[in-house]
Structures are given as structure tokens and as C-alpha cells.
Amino acid sequence: MAAVFRRWAGTGLLHISDADRAAVHFSRLVSATPGPPASAVGADERAAWIADGVPVFVRAHRP
């Protein structure tokens, strides 16, 4: 993921100063779930959390 973010930053799609850290931030955003850690989440709810996390990341790193 960090390599992809480096490439996107190089083309001006995103403003990222540390691609490794950005990859961790991205993975946390798209893997977040409501409730306590390791709580059961249905497929639809998991997909909704992923779909919500991606635009948050993009807005944070928009050039």
C-alpha cells in the first residue's frame, strides 16, 4: 500500500509526506468497526465502514 501511495503522491494525486505512515492510517480507517475490538460485524456493515474510510483518507491527503 505504501508503494501505491508513493506513486500516487509522485503523480500529484495525493499529498503524502510519509507513505509508510499513510498506509497504516489507511488500513486503520478501512478496518475500523463499531464496538469493542474483535466484535462480530456483518459483511454489509464491514463494507459500509470501508466505504466510509476511503473518502476520509482521500480528503485528508488531497493536494
C-alpha distance (Angstrom), angle and dihedral (degrees) to the residues before:
residue distance angle dihedral
M1 . . .
A2 3.80 . .
A3 3.81 90.3 .
V4 3.80 90.6 53.6
F5 3.79 91.3 48.8
R6 3.83 90.2 49.6
R7 3.79 89.8 52.2
W8 3.80 92.7 47.4
A9 3.80 91.1 47.4
G10 3.81 89.1 50.1
T11 3.79 90.9 55.4
G12 3.81 92.6 46.2
L13 3.80 96.8 -111.0
L14 3.81 92.9 120.4
H15 3.79 135.6 18.2
I16 3.81 104.4 -130.3
S17 3.79 123.9 156.7
D18 3.83 96.4 -178.8
A19 3.79 113.7 30.9
D20 3.80 94.2 -174.4
R21 3.79 91.8 55.4
A22 3.81 91.3 43.4
A23 3.81 89.5 54.2
V24 3.80 90.3 54.8
H25 3.81 91.3 47.4
F26 3.80 90.4 50.0
S27 3.79 93.4 48.8
R28 3.81 90.9 50.3
L29 3.79 92.6 49.6
V30 3.79 94.7 50.8
S31 3.80 95.0 41.8
A32 3.80 97.4 47.8
T33 3.76 116.6 119.1
P34 3.79 133.6 -176.6
G35 3.78 119.3 -102.0
P36 3.78 129.7 20.8
P37 3.81 121.1 -19.5
A38 3.80 115.0 -79.8
S39 3.81 92.2 18.6
A40 3.78 115.8 150.9
V41 3.81 114.0 -97.4
G42 3.78 125.4 -178.8
A43 3.80 122.1 -122.3
D44 3.81 93.8 -107.6
E45 3.79 92.8 51.1
R46 3.81 91.9 46.2
A47 3.82 90.0 51.1
A48 3.81 89.8 50.7
W49 3.83 91.8 52.3
I50 3.81 90.5 50.0
A51 3.80 91.9 47.2
D52 3.82 89.9 50.8
G53 3.82 94.5 46.9
V54 3.80 97.7 54.1
P55 3.82 97.1 61.9
V56 3.81 90.9 44.8
F57 3.80 89.0 57.1
V58 3.79 93.5 45.5
R59 3.83 92.2 49.6
A60 3.79 90.7 50.1
H61 3.81 92.5 52.8
R62 3.77 101.7 34.9
P63 3.82 111.2 134.1
